[in-house]
Every structure is written in structure tokens, then in C-alpha cells.
């Protein structure tokens, strides 16, 4: 696939991860244009990757002349997506660009409403939502994708290309858009859950007298190794893997039984449910402002 023309609005960490992945993957950096209000960040991105940069959102889309961008990546905070899309809506419609939004909680219908004709009528705008997570910053992300009914096959491939730049695992969820809220709860917020567990394990190790540095590396490698075992044994359930290392009346058995008594598993499920509920609430709050 030839290098597509890509405009990115928002130049933060996830945007940089996408840019880095694109350039490393052979994308022509001259066909990437980024807009961000912070000139220091833009100077860093331009120097590091050789891309086009601007503080003006409209100029970001206009850097490719009459051809315009094939893909517009929205990498801003959810609260300002409406302002951004309203500002550039005429250019989006003119160039029939694919919108790829990584703004959490912002639905495709909300974006389509913000990208409207002067008469106020919404157009058939192709929009894909991409929900990554923070390991995307080191190329180890997991992402969920959802596309509306106006995304064609070629555009879906472009969205996949963006996802593949930051994700080791990515999946389409097109039965219902609410599935992206579930992805947010499990994968999007998921790294923090693991950090939370790792903090507790590290604290236990230090309590037992191990050095903090050694404890951190032991915990991190244990977490990484367990994850790799899951991915390397696709035909074996996570439950079975756990049971395989839980000998009756052994040390692991004692730990697991204690965690079960404290309903740790139920608490994790409840936490995921709360995250999903909040994601849905954010969508409702943003859409209510239309």
C-alpha cells in the first residue's frame, strides 16, 4: 500500500506513537501533517520524524493542497473534539476523508453530527473509532476498532494500518458500538489494573526484605512472562494455566485461596464494570451537548 496522506490533530504521546510506528513502517513522513497548540512539541516531532507541523487545524488538513488528507486522526481530549470537528468540517466533507478517532467516549454518531453541511444536515462521513492503551507508547498496545456504515473496505484497511502501528493485538468490534466501551474497560484502562497489582506485589517483596529495584524487576518479568504464556498457548484457557501452577496445599494454592476469600476476582470484575459504566456516561455527557 502506498503511503496515504495523513493529518493528525493532536500531537501528544499516543499521536507520537502512531507517527513513530508509521515512519518506521515505511510511511513517507512528508505525507504526515500534525496540528497541536504547543510549538515545542511540534518542533520535537518535526525534528525527530521529518513530518509537517502546524498550530492551525485547518492548515493541517490543507497541507496536501487540493488532494487533501485521506485519513484524519483525531488525537485530542474528548472534551474538545466537537470544537475541532466543527472547525474543519467543510474540509472533511470536501476531501471525503476517513476519520479515525482515538478520543475515548466520543461516538461515531456524535462526530458525524459535528461534521455537517452549512444547512445542518449530517453527511455520510466514514468514521472509525480506535481505542488503544498506553503500552502503545512502546509498540506493545492492544486496540479495539469500530467503524460506522460509511467506511469502505479500503478505508478499513487504512484504519487497520494505523492500529497496527501501535498494537500487537487489534480487533474489529462491529456488532454494536457499545463494545468499544467494553474494550475501554478491559484493555484501555487495563494497564492501570496490572500496575495496581504489581504495586501490591512489589510492596509485599519489600516487606519481606527484598530490595525495591530487585522487587520491581521480579514483579515486572513475572507479569510479562505470564502474559507471554497466555499468548503462546492459545488453546489453553487462562484458568487452566493458573491451575497448572497451583499445586494442592502449596504456596500458590495458599495465596489463591486467600485472594478468593477476599473476593479479589469479584472486585476486579466490579472495577471493569465501573470503568465501562463511566465510558458510557462520558459518551452520554458529550452527546447531550449536541
N, C-alpha and C positions, 0 to 999 in steps of 0.2 A: 504494500500500500504506500503510495506517495505521501510525502509529508503534507498533512492538512493545514489549513490556515486556522490558527487557534488564538482566540482572545480570552484572557483570564482577568476577571475583575476581582481584585483582592490579591495581595502579594504576601500573605502570611506563611506560616510553617507548612500547612498542607499544600498550599499552592506551590511553594518551592519544591516540595517532594514530588509533585506532579511534573514540574518543569525539569527537575533533575532526571527523573525517570524517562521523560520524553527525549531529552537531549542525548542521554546515554543510549537510548534505544534507536537512535538514528534520525530523530526529528530535526529538520532544518531549523536552527534557532531563530533565523531571520523571519520565519513564519509563525513565531510566537510573540504575541503582544500582551503586556501586562499593565494594568492600571492599579495604582494604590496611592493614597494621600501622603504617604511618608517617603520623601525623596531619598533618605538614607537607605531605606530598604530597597528602593528601586535601583539605586546606584550599585548596591551589592549584587542584586540579581543580574543587572546588565553586565557588570564586570565578570561575574562568575560564569554566566551561561551564554553571553552574547546575544541576548534577546532584545526586542524593542520594549521600551518602557515609557510610561506617561502618567501624569497625575489626573488626567482627564478621561473619564469613562467613555465618552463618545469618540474621542481620538483613538482610544484603544481599539474600538471596532472599526475606525476609519483608516487605520494604518495600512490596510490592504487595498486601498483605493476602491474602485467600483465593484471588484470581486467580493469584498467583504469577507468576514470570517466564516468558515464552515462550522466551527464549533465555538460556542461561548461558554466558558466555565465560570460559574458564579461561586466564588470562594470568600464571600463576605459573612459577617454576622447575620443571623436570621432576621434581626430587627430592622435591617436596612435594605433587605432585598427588594421590598416594594418601591423604595425610592430609586434604587439603581435600575430596576426594570422599567419603571415609568420614564426615566431619563433617556434610556436607549431604545425604547420600544419601536420607534419608527425605523431604526436601523436594523433591528432584529427582523421585522416584517419585510423590509426591503431585500435583505440578503437571504431570507428563509433559512436562517442559521439554526443548528441544533443547540439547544440549551442543555448544559449539564450542570445541575445544581448540587453542591455538597453542603448546602445550608440546612442544618437539622430542623425538622419540623415544618418546613415550608413545602406545601403540597404542589403538585403539578398544576392543579386547577387554580390555585392562588396565583402562580406565576403566569398562567395563561390569561387570567383576568387582568393582571397588571400590564401585560403586553397586548394592547388593544388598539383598534383603529381610532382616529380622531372622533368618530361618531360614538365611540364607547363600546362597539361590538367586538367580542373576542374572536380571534382568528384561530385557525387550526395550527397552532405552534407546536413543533416537535420538542418535547421536554423529557429529559431523563434525570432521575434523582440518583445520586451516588452517595452512599453512606459508608465512608471509610472509618478507620480508627487510628489512634496515634502511632502504632507501630509502622504505619505508612511512612513515617518520617525516616525510617531506616530500611524501607523497601520490604517490610515484613507484615504489611497490613492484611486485613480481611475486610471485604466490602460486599454490600448488597446493592443491587441495581433495580430500578423500576422505570419503565417507560410508558408514556401515555400512548393513546391510539394513533397519534400522528407521526410517530417515529418509524421511518422505513428501515429496511434491512441494512443498507449501507450506513445509515446514521447509528444504528445499534452497534455496528462493528466499530465505529469511531468511539462510541461511549465505552465499549469494552477495551479499546486501546488505552484510553485514559485510565480505566480501572486497573488494567494490567501493569501500568507503570508504578503503582503504589501498593499493589495487593498480590500476595502469594495465592490467596484464595478469593474468588469473587463469584457471585451467583445472581442470576436474574430472579426476581420475585414479582410475577406479573398477574397473579390471581387477584390480588387486591392491594391497594397502595398502603393499607394499614400494616402489611407485612414489613414495610420499611421501619415502622415504629418498633416492631419486634426485633428487627436487626439492630436498631439503635440500642435497645435494652440489653441485648445479649452480647453483641460484638462491638458496637460503637462505644458503649460505656464499659465494656468488659475488661479492658486492660486495668482500669482502676480497681476492679474487684480482685484481680490477681495481685496487684500491688498491695492491696489491703491484707490479703492472706500472707503474702511474702513478708510484710512488715511484722506480722504476728510471729511467723516462724523465725525471722531474724531476731526478734526480741527474746524468744524462747532460747535460741542458741547463745545469745549474750548472757542471759540469765544463768545458763548452765556453765558459763565461764569461757566460752569461745570468744575470740577476737571479732570485733564488728566487721572488719574487712573480710576475714575468712568466712564469717557467717553469711554475709551478703552474697559472696560468690557461691557458696554451697547451696544456698536457697535458690539463687537465680539459675544455676546449672541444673538443679533438681527440677525446677519448673520447666525449663527448656527441654530437658531430656524426656520428661513425662509427656509434653506436648508432641515431641517428635515420635514417641512410641505410638501415640494415638494415630498420627498421620501415616505412620509406616505399617499400621495394622488395621486397614480399613474394614476388614471383615470381622474384626473383633470389637465388641462393644466396650465403651469406657468402663461400664460396670464390671465386665469380665476382667479387664486389665487390673482394676482395683482389687478384685477378689483374688487374682493370681499372686498378688504380693501381700495378701493378708492371711498369714498363717494362723490357724486357730490357737488362741491363747498366747500369741506372740506379741511383740512390741507394737506392730502396726495395728493389730486387732484391738489392743488396749486403747490406742489413740482414736481409732474409728468409732469404737463403742462409746467413748467419752463424747465425741462430736455428735453422734446420733442422739445421745441423751440430752445434749444441749440444743438439739434441733438445728444444727448448723446448716444442713442441707435445705431445710424448710425456710430458714432465714435468707439463704441465697436466692431461692425461688421468689420469695416475697420481695426481695430487693429488685430483682429483674422486673417483676410486675409493677413496682412503683416507678421504675425508670420508664417502662412502656406507657404507663398512665400519664406521666409527665410529658412525654414526647407528644402524645395525642392532645394533651392540654395546650401545649405550645402551638400546635397546628391550629387548634380552635381559636386561640387568642389572636394569632396572626390573621386568620381568615375573617374573624369578626370585625376587623378594622377595614375590610374592603368597602 
